[in-house]
Amino acid sequence: MLVSAKETKGDSPRTPGRIAHVRGLISQGHYRVDSERVAEAMVERMRRRVSLAHPGDQEPRR
C-alpha cells in the first residue's frame, strides 16, 4: 500500500499501517482502554514517538 506524503505529514511510511494495527488491537480488546479518547491518545503518543525517531523530518524545537 502506497501512502502519499500529504496523508502521513512526515511520518515514516509504515506509520499509517502501524496505527491501523494498534486501532485493530484496541477494538479486539487486546488493550484495556476506558474510552475512544484514551485510544486516540495512545495512537498519538505512538505517532510522536515515530516522528522523534526521524529528527530530520521536523523543525527544531525552540
C-alpha angles and dihedrals in degrees: 000000000000118000122196119238089240091062096050098040094216099321120135113276091250095054099089090053092046092050090048088050092053091047088053092051090049092050091049089054099247089129122048105230123168095211147355088263092060089049091051091049089052092052091046091052089051092049090052092049089053093049090050088054087063103045093170091065097067137056115262113263118242 
